[in-house]
Amino acid sequence: MSALEIQQLPRREKLKLMEMLWADLSRDEAELASPGWHADALRETAERRARGEEPVLDWELAKAKLRANQ
């Protein structure tokens, strides 16, 4: 499938394709090591949350906000 063919797919089909690709790529968890900065980012977020500086969003609200920014 070419990049042009992918661009022409409806969003729903693109998401389905992405999910299929992720399922294939994530079969071997050993190859999915997180980059070093990821652990740092998670720790910093947890620290901000513990200090009350990091708001927690309801998952449905977070998805709605992300979709609104598309």
C-alpha positions as CSV (number, residue, x, y, z in Angstrom):
1,M,0.0,0.0,0.0
2,S,1.4,3.4,-1.0
3,A,1.4,6.6,1.1
4,L,-1.0,8.1,-1.4
5,E,-3.4,5.1,-1.0
6,I,-3.2,5.6,2.8
7,Q,-3.9,9.3,2.5
8,Q,-7.1,8.5,0.5
9,L,-8.5,6.1,3.1
10,P,-11.3,7.3,5.3
11,R,-10.2,8.0,8.9
12,R,-12.0,4.9,10.2
13,E,-9.9,2.7,7.8
14,K,-6.7,4.5,8.7
15,L,-7.4,3.8,12.4
16,K,-8.1,0.2,11.7
17,L,-4.9,-0.1,9.7
18,M,-3.0,1.5,12.5
19,E,-4.4,-0.9,15.1
20,M,-3.5,-3.8,12.9
21,L,0.1,-2.5,12.5
22,W,0.4,-1.9,16.2
23,A,-0.9,-5.4,17.0
24,D,1.7,-6.9,14.7
25,L,4.6,-4.7,16.0
26,S,3.7,-5.3,19.6
27,R,3.8,-9.1,19.5
28,D,7.4,-9.2,20.7
29,E,7.4,-7.1,23.9
30,A,11.1,-7.5,24.2
31,E,11.6,-5.2,21.2
32,L,9.3,-2.5,22.7
33,A,11.7,-1.1,25.2
34,S,10.7,2.5,26.2
35,P,13.2,5.2,25.5
36,G,15.1,6.5,28.6
37,W,13.3,9.8,28.6
38,H,9.9,8.0,29.0
39,A,10.7,6.8,32.5
40,D,11.8,10.3,33.4
41,A,8.6,11.9,32.0
42,L,6.5,9.4,34.0
43,R,8.4,10.1,37.2
44,E,8.1,13.9,36.7
45,T,4.4,13.6,36.1
46,A,3.9,11.5,39.2
47,E,5.8,14.0,41.3
48,R,3.7,16.9,39.9
49,R,0.6,14.9,40.7
50,A,1.7,14.2,44.2
51,R,2.2,17.9,44.8
52,G,-1.2,18.7,43.4
53,E,0.2,20.4,40.3
54,E,-0.9,17.9,37.7
55,P,-4.7,17.7,37.0
56,V,-6.3,14.4,36.4
57,L,-8.8,14.3,33.5
58,D,-11.6,11.9,33.0
59,W,-10.7,9.6,30.1
60,E,-13.7,10.5,28.1
61,L,-13.0,14.3,28.6
62,A,-9.4,13.8,27.6
63,K,-10.4,12.0,24.4
64,A,-12.9,14.7,23.6
65,K,-10.2,17.4,24.0
66,L,-7.7,15.5,21.9
67,R,-10.3,15.0,19.1
68,A,-11.2,18.7,19.2
69,N,-7.6,19.6,18.5
70,Q,-7.4,17.5,15.3
